[in-house]
Amino acid sequence: MKGGVGFPWWLVSNNTNLKSLNLQNCSLSGSIQLPIHHQDHRQKGLEFLDISDNEVYGSIPPHICAFLPNITYLYLSNNQLSGKIPKQLSNCSLLMWLDARNNTLSGEIPRRIWNMPRIGVVDLSSNSFSGTLPPDFISPYMQGVYLSRNKLGGSLSEKEYVNYDLQVLDLGHNRFTGTFPTWIVEMPRLTHLLLNDNELQGEILPPLCLGQLKLIDDSHNQFFGRLSSALTSNNVRCNTSKKDEVYFIDDLEFTTKSNRIIYKGEPLILMSGLDFSNNHFFGEIPPQIGHLDTIKVLNLSYNMLTGPIPPTFSGLISIETLDISHNNLSGVILTQLTALNYLSSFSVAYNNLSGKCPKRVGQFGTFDEDSYRGNPHLMNCTLLQSTPKPYVTQTPTDDEYGGYIDIESFYTSSGVSFVLVLLTITSVLYINPYWRQVWFYYVRVTTTTCYYFVVDHLPVSTRYKVWEPHV
C-alpha cells in the first residue's frame, strides 16, 4: 500500500446485485487484488466499474473477466498501472468501453483486444505501448480509437477496413511511418482525425473532406504536395449530411493559440480546427478553406505555401486562431480580416507580404509587432496602443545623441544637490541641541582616532614632526 485507502473489493463481493460501481478519485491505492477463488465469487451483475484518478498500481489481473464476466464499461485511467495488457481481457465479450489512458502500461497491444465483438471505444493513450498495429485494429463497429503518446510504429497505409461507425481516430505522438493511410477517407462518419507528430510522408490522397471532418491535426509530419489536392469540399464524395453529436468522445489534445491544450467535455464537442503546420506543403492556399464558417483554429504555419491570402478568409466568421506564418505568401493583408470579431491569435510573420498592415481596430487592436515580423515590405506595423496614451513630453535618448551627456547640466545639478545636503545637516544641528552635541562628539572622536592611526603607522623619524591637536 502507498497510503490512502486500499481497494474495497468487499463492496463487489458482498453486493452480488451491484450493477454500477464508481470509485473515481477516491484516494484508492494498492494493487487490484481479486479474490483467489474468483470462479466462486463471480460478479455477474456488475456492468460498470470506474476506478480512475486514483493511485492504483501493479498489473491488470489476467482473470478480471472471469471475475466480472458481464463488465461493459471499464475505466482504469489516471493511475499507476504497469506491465502488459493481459490477453485474457479479450474474454470480456460484452466490453464496449476500455479506458486505461495515463498509466505506465507497456509491451504490444494484444491483437485479440481489437476483435472483441462489442468493443466500441478503446483509449490506451499516454502509456508506453510499442510494436505495430495489426491490419484489423479497427473492428467494424469501433467508434473511437485513442492511442496517442505511445511508442507505436510501423506503416498505416497497408490496412483496409469496412467501418461505418468510426468517429474519432487519435494516433498522434507516435512513430508511425509510410504514406498517408488512404482508408481513412472511406470512413463516412469520421469527424476527428489526429495523426500529428509522427513520421508520415508523401501526399494526402485521396483528399480529406472539409465538410465532414470537424478536427484535423496532421501537423509535424513530412507530408508534401499542394493543399488543394489534400482537401476537398466535393459534396458528391463527402458525407456532409447532419451527423450525430459525438457525446462519447474522450479527451483530445490540440494546439490553440500556440499552446497544446487538452479539450474534453462540451468544449471538445464544440471545438473545430485544421492544423497542417510543420510539413512541406506548397502552392496556394485553397480558397475553399475560407468557406469553413464554423472553424475556430486554422494553422498552416511552417510550410512552403505561396500566393496571396485568399479573399474567402473573410468568411471565417468563427475563427479564433489564425496562423499562416513562416511561409512564402505574398500580396497584401486583407482589410476584411478586421471584421473577424472572435479572432484572438493572429500571425502572418515571416512571409513576403507587402502593403499596409490592417488598422488597429477591433481584435486587430490587440495584436503586436510579432504578428507581422519578418515581412520587410509591410508598412505601418509599429506597435501602437489601442487606447490613447496621456501626453508626455518626449526627450531625446542617449542613442539619438550618440551617448553625449550635457556636462554643464551635470555639474550644476551636482552642485545644487551638495549645497542642499549641507544646508539640511546645518539646519538639523542648529535646531536640535542634542544632535549638535552628538555630532561634535563624533567629530572629535573621529579626529582623534585618525591622528593616532597616522602616528602609529608613520616611521619614528617623522612622528615628532606631526602636528598634535589640543585635546
C-alpha positions in Angstrom: 0.0 0.0 0.0 1.2 3.5 -0.8 -1.1 5.3 1.5 -4.7 6.2 1.1 -7.5 3.6 1.1 -7.0 0.1 -0.1 -9.1 -1.2 -2.9 -12.5 -2.2 -1.4 -13.2 -5.4 -3.3 -15.6 -6.4 -0.5 -18.0 -3.9 -2.0 -18.2 -6.1 -5.0 -18.1 -9.5 -3.3 -20.8 -8.6 -0.7 -23.2 -7.0 -3.2 -24.0 -9.6 -5.8 -26.7 -7.4 -7.3 -24.5 -4.4 -7.8 -24.6 -3.2 -11.4 -22.5 0.0 -11.2 -19.5 1.0 -9.0 -18.0 4.4 -9.4 -14.8 4.9 -7.3 -13.3 7.7 -9.3 -10.9 10.0 -7.4 -11.4 8.3 -4.0 -7.8 8.2 -2.9 -7.5 4.5 -3.5 -4.1 2.9 -3.5 -2.6 -0.6 -3.8 -2.9 -3.2 -6.5 -6.0 -4.8 -8.0 -6.3 -8.0 -5.9 -9.2 -10.1 -6.9 -10.5 -13.0 -4.7 -8.3 -16.1 -5.0 -11.2 -18.3 -5.9 -12.7 -15.9 -8.4 -14.8 -18.7 -10.1 -16.7 -19.0 -6.8 -17.2 -15.2 -6.5 -18.2 -14.3 -10.0 -20.0 -10.9 -10.1 -22.4 -11.4 -13.0 -24.3 -8.3 -12.2 -21.5 -5.7 -12.3 -21.5 -3.9 -15.7 -19.9 -0.5 -14.9 -16.6 -0.1 -13.0 -14.7 3.1 -12.7 -11.5 3.3 -10.6 -9.9 6.1 -12.5 -8.0 9.1 -10.9 -6.5 7.1 -8.0 -3.1 5.6 -7.1 -3.8 2.0 -8.1 -0.6 0.3 -9.2 0.6 -3.1 -10.3 -0.7 -5.1 -13.3 -4.2 -5.7 -14.6 -5.3 -9.1 -13.3 -5.4 -11.7 -16.1 -8.6 -13.2 -14.6 -10.5 -9.9 -14.3 -13.0 -11.1 -17.0 -13.6 -14.4 -15.1 -14.5 -12.3 -12.0 -16.5 -9.8 -13.9 -18.0 -11.7 -16.9 -20.6 -9.1 -17.8 -18.5 -6.0 -17.5 -19.4 -3.5 -20.2 -17.6 -0.2 -19.2 -14.1 -0.5 -17.6 -12.3 2.7 -16.6 -8.8 2.4 -15.3 -7.3 5.7 -16.4 -5.0 8.1 -14.5 -3.5 5.5 -12.2 0.0 3.9 -11.9 -0.8 0.6 -13.6 2.2 -1.1 -15.3 3.0 -4.3 -17.2 1.2 -5.6 -20.2 -2.4 -5.8 -21.0 -3.4 -9.5 -20.4 -4.6 -11.4 -23.5 -7.4 -12.7 -21.3 -9.0 -9.3 -21.3 -10.5 -10.2 -24.7 -12.7 -12.7 -22.8 -14.8 -9.8 -21.7 -17.2 -10.5 -24.5 -19.6 -7.7 -23.5 -17.0 -5.0 -23.1 -17.9 -1.9 -25.0 -15.6 0.8 -23.5 -12.0 0.2 -22.3 -10.2 3.3 -20.9 -6.7 2.8 -19.5 -5.1 6.0 -20.5 -2.4 7.8 -18.5 -0.7 4.8 -16.9 2.7 3.1 -17.5 1.4 0.1 -19.4 3.9 -1.3 -21.9 4.5 -4.0 -24.4 2.4 -4.8 -27.5 -1.3 -4.3 -27.5 -2.9 -7.8 -27.8 -4.4 -8.3 -31.2 -7.5 -10.0 -29.7 -8.4 -6.7 -27.9 -9.4 -5.3 -31.3 -11.5 -8.3 -32.2 -13.8 -8.2 -29.2 -17.4 -8.4 -30.6 -18.9 -5.4 -28.9 -15.9 -3.1 -28.4 -16.7 0.5 -29.4 -14.1 2.7 -27.7 -10.5 1.9 -26.8 -8.4 4.6 -25.1 -4.8 3.5 -24.3 -3.2 6.9 -24.8 -0.3 8.2 -22.7 1.3 4.9 -22.0 4.4 3.1 -23.3 3.0 0.7 -25.7 5.3 -0.4 -28.6 5.2 -2.5 -31.7 2.9 -2.2 -34.6 -0.8 -2.3 -35.1 -2.5 -5.3 -36.7 -4.1 -4.9 -40.1 -7.6 -5.2 -38.5 -7.1 -3.0 -35.4 -10.3 -1.1 -36.3 -13.2 -3.5 -35.8 -16.4 -3.0 -37.9 -18.3 -1.3 -35.1 -15.5 0.7 -33.5 -16.4 4.3 -32.7 -13.3 5.8 -31.1 -9.6 4.8 -31.1 -7.2 6.8 -28.8 -3.6 5.7 -29.0 -1.7 9.0 -28.8 1.6 9.4 -26.8 2.9 5.9 -27.1 5.8 4.3 -28.9 3.8 2.6 -31.6 5.3 2.4 -35.1 5.1 0.8 -38.5 3.0 1.6 -41.5 -0.6 2.6 -41.5 -1.1 2.5 -45.3 -1.4 -1.2 -45.8 -4.6 -1.7 -43.9 -8.1 -2.0 -45.3 -11.3 -1.6 -43.3 -15.0 -1.7 -43.6 -16.2 0.6 -40.8 -19.3 2.8 -40.8 -19.2 4.0 -37.2 -15.7 5.3 -36.5 -15.8 8.9 -35.5 -12.5 9.6 -33.6 -9.1 8.3 -34.6 -6.2 9.7 -32.5 -2.8 8.3 -33.4 -0.7 11.4 -32.6 2.7 11.5 -30.9 3.9 8.0 -32.0 6.4 6.7 -34.6 4.2 5.7 -37.5 5.9 5.8 -40.9 4.9 5.4 -44.5 2.4 7.3 -46.6 -1.0 8.7 -45.7 -3.4 5.9 -44.9 -5.9 6.1 -47.8 -8.5 4.0 -46.0 -9.2 6.9 -43.6 -11.2 8.8 -46.2 -13.5 5.9 -46.6 -14.8 6.3 -43.0 -18.2 8.1 -43.7 -18.7 9.2 -40.0 -15.2 10.2 -39.1 -15.2 13.7 -37.6 -11.9 13.8 -35.5 -8.6 12.8 -37.1 -5.3 13.3 -35.3 -2.1 12.0 -37.0 0.2 14.7 -35.6 3.9 14.2 -34.5 4.7 11.1 -36.5 7.0 10.3 -39.4 4.4 10.1 -42.1 5.2 11.4 -45.6 4.0 11.8 -49.1 0.9 13.4 -50.5 -2.5 13.2 -48.8 -4.5 11.3 -51.4 -7.4 10.9 -51.8 -8.3 14.3 -50.3 -9.9 14.8 -46.9 -13.4 16.1 -46.8 -13.7 19.5 -45.3 -17.4 19.4 -44.8 -17.2 16.1 -42.9 -14.3 16.5 -40.5 -14.5 18.8 -37.5 -11.0 18.4 -36.3 -7.9 17.6 -38.4 -4.4 17.6 -36.9 -1.7 16.3 -39.4 1.0 18.7 -38.1 4.6 17.8 -37.5 5.0 15.2 -40.2 6.6 15.1 -43.6 3.6 15.5 -45.9 4.1 17.4 -49.1 2.1 18.4 -52.2 -0.5 21.0 -52.8 -3.1 21.7 -50.1 -5.7 21.9 -52.9 -5.0 18.2 -53.6 -5.2 17.3 -50.0 -8.6 18.9 -49.2 -11.9 18.8 -50.9 -15.4 20.0 -50.3 -17.0 17.9 -53.0 -20.5 17.1 -51.8 -20.7 14.1 -54.1 -17.9 12.2 -52.4 -18.1 13.7 -48.9 -20.7 12.9 -46.3 -21.9 16.4 -45.4 -25.2 15.4 -44.0 -26.1 16.3 -40.4 -24.2 13.9 -38.1 -25.0 12.8 -34.6 -23.0 14.6 -31.9 -20.1 12.7 -30.5 -21.1 12.7 -26.9 -19.0 9.7 -26.0 -15.8 11.5 -27.1 -12.8 11.2 -24.8 -10.1 13.8 -24.1 -8.2 15.2 -27.2 -5.1 17.3 -27.4 -5.0 20.2 -29.9 -2.8 23.3 -30.4 -4.7 26.5 -29.9 -3.1 30.0 -29.6 0.4 28.4 -29.7 -0.4 26.2 -26.7 -1.1 22.5 -26.6 -4.4 22.2 -24.8 -6.4 19.2 -23.7 -10.1 19.5 -24.6 -12.8 17.4 -23.0 -16.5 17.5 -22.5 -18.6 20.2 -24.0 -15.7 22.4 -25.1 -14.3 19.5 -27.2 -17.7 18.8 -28.8 -17.8 22.5 -29.9 -14.2 22.6 -31.0 -13.3 22.5 -34.6 -9.9 23.1 -36.2 -7.5 22.4 -39.1 -3.7 22.1 -38.4 -1.3 21.2 -41.2 1.7 23.1 -39.7 5.3 21.9 -39.9 5.0 19.9 -43.1 6.2 20.6 -46.7 3.1 21.7 -48.4 3.5 24.1 -51.3 1.3 26.1 -53.7 -1.5 28.4 -52.9 -3.9 28.2 -50.0 -7.2 26.6 -51.3 -10.0 29.2 -51.3 -12.5 26.6 -50.1 -10.9 26.8 -46.6 -12.4 30.2 -46.3 -15.9 28.6 -46.5 -15.4 26.8 -43.2 -17.6 29.3 -41.2 -17.6 27.2 -38.0 -13.9 26.5 -37.8 -12.1 28.0 -34.7 -8.5 27.2 -35.4 -6.5 27.3 -38.7 -2.8 26.6 -38.5 -0.8 26.4 -41.8 2.5 27.7 -40.5 5.9 26.4 -41.3 5.2 25.2 -44.8 6.2 26.5 -48.3 2.9 28.0 -49.3 2.9 30.8 -51.9 0.5 33.2 -53.4 -1.9 35.6 -51.7 -4.1 35.3 -48.7 -7.4 34.0 -50.1 -10.2 36.7 -50.1 -12.5 33.9 -48.8 -10.7 34.1 -45.4 -13.1 36.9 -44.6 -15.8 34.2 -44.3 -14.0 32.6 -41.3 -16.5 34.2 -39.0 -15.9 31.9 -36.1 -12.1 31.8 -36.3 -10.2 32.4 -33.0 -6.7 31.4 -34.0 -5.3 32.1 -37.5 -1.6 31.2 -38.1 -0.1 31.3 -41.6 3.4 32.4 -40.5 6.7 31.0 -41.9 5.6 30.5 -45.5 6.3 32.4 -48.7 2.9 34.2 -49.0 2.8 37.4 -51.0 0.4 40.2 -51.6 -1.5 42.3 -49.1 -3.2 41.5 -45.8 -6.9 41.8 -46.4 -8.6 44.6 -44.7 -11.7 42.5 -44.4 -10.0 40.4 -41.8 -10.6 43.2 -39.3 -14.2 42.1 -39.2 -13.4 38.7 -37.7 -14.7 39.5 -34.2 -13.6 36.3 -32.5 -10.0 36.4 -33.7 -7.7 36.4 -30.6 -4.5 35.0 -32.0 -3.1 36.1 -35.4 0.2 35.7 -37.2 1.4 36.3 -40.7 5.1 36.6 -39.6 8.0 35.7 -41.9 6.4 35.8 -45.3 6.8 38.1 -48.3 3.7 40.2 -47.7 3.6 43.9 -48.7 1.4 46.9 -48.4 0.0 48.4 -45.2 -0.9 46.5 -42.0 -4.5 46.4 -41.1 -5.8 49.3 -39.0 -5.7 48.6 -35.3 -9.4 48.3 -34.9 -11.5 45.6 -33.2 -9.5 42.5 -32.5 -6.6 43.8 -34.5 -6.0 46.4 -31.8 -4.7 43.6 -29.6 -2.0 42.2 -31.9 1.6 43.4 -31.6 4.5 43.6 -33.9 5.3 39.9 -33.5 2.2 39.1 -35.6 3.8 40.8 -38.7 7.5 40.4 -38.0 9.7 39.2 -40.9 7.8 40.9 -43.7 10.2 43.6 -44.9 7.8 45.2 -47.3 4.9 45.7 -44.8 4.3 49.2 -43.7 2.7 50.8 -40.6 3.1 47.8 -38.4 4.8 49.6 -35.5 3.3 48.8 -32.1 0.7 51.3 -31.0 -1.6 51.2 -28.0 -5.2 50.5 -28.7 -6.1 53.3 -26.2 -4.6 56.8 -26.4 -1.7 57.5 -24.0 -1.6 60.6 -21.9 0.6 63.3 -23.4 4.3 63.0 -22.3 7.0 65.4 -23.4 9.4 63.5 -25.5 13.1 63.9 -24.7 15.9 62.6 -27.0 17.5 59.4 -25.8 21.2 58.9 -25.4 21.3 56.8 -28.6 20.0 59.8 -30.5 22.9 62.0 -29.2 25.4 59.3 -29.7 26.0 58.8 -26.0 26.6 62.6 -25.4 25.9 63.9 -21.8 25.4 67.6 -21.0 28.4 68.3 -18.7 27.2 71.8 -17.7 23.9 70.5 -16.5 25.5 67.6 -14.8 27.9 69.9 -12.7 25.0 72.3 -12.0 22.7 69.6 -10.6 25.5 68.0 -8.6 26.5 71.3 -7.0 22.9 72.2 -6.1 22.5 68.7 -4.6 25.7 69.1 -2.5 24.6 72.5 -1.2 21.2 71.2 -0.2 22.7 68.4 1.7 25.0 70.7 3.7 22.1 73.1 4.4 19.9 70.2 5.7 22.6 69.0 8.0 23.3 72.5 9.3 19.7 73.2 9.9 19.2 70.0 11.9 22.2 70.7 14.1 21.1 74.3 14.7 17.6 73.3 15.7 18.3 70.3 17.9 21.0 70.8 20.6 21.2 67.1 21.5 22.0 66.1 17.9 24.5 69.0 17.8 26.4 67.7 20.8 26.4 64.2 19.4 27.7 65.5 16.1 30.6 67.4 17.6 31.4 64.4 19.9 31.7 62.0 16.9 33.8 64.6 15.0 36.2 64.8 18.0 36.4 61.0 18.3 37.0 60.6 14.6 39.7 63.2 14.5 41.5 61.7 17.5 41.2 58.2 16.0 42.6 59.3 12.7 45.5 61.1 14.5 46.6 58.1 16.4 46.2 55.9 13.4 48.6 58.1 11.4 51.1 58.4 14.3 51.2 54.6 14.8 51.9 53.9 11.2 54.5 56.7 10.4 58.2 56.0 10.8 59.8 57.0 14.1 61.9 59.8 12.4 58.8 61.6 11.2 56.5 61.2 14.2 57.6 64.3 16.1 57.0 66.5 13.0 53.3 65.7 13.1 51.1 68.4 14.4 49.3 67.4 17.7 45.9 68.8 18.2 44.9 70.2 21.6 42.5 67.7 23.0 
